[in-house]
Amino acid sequence: MCLIKKYKYLYLREKIKHQFTNNKLIEETTEHWDSIGTGLSSKHRDMADKESDKKNVRTTHLHDWLNKINNKYKYN
């Protein structure tokens, strides 16, 4: 049973790493479209920044939670 929990932990860790990468890609894509002058309004830019902040907070929270689990069960 402990092995199943370890693999669930490893799966969640990879999923969170993927989410961090995905968040970074979305931010860079938005900055790229903004820098080439596609006409992103300040409203759209602010909305994209707020969404990015929400995603980063959520992903960081999940990463911290996963670290607590790792410290408790020593999966690494």
Buried (B, 14 or more C-beta within 10 A) or exposed (E): EEEEEBEEBEEBBEEBEEBBEEBEEBBEEBEEBBEEEEEBEEEBBEEBEEBBEEBBEEBEEBBEEBEEBEEEEEBE
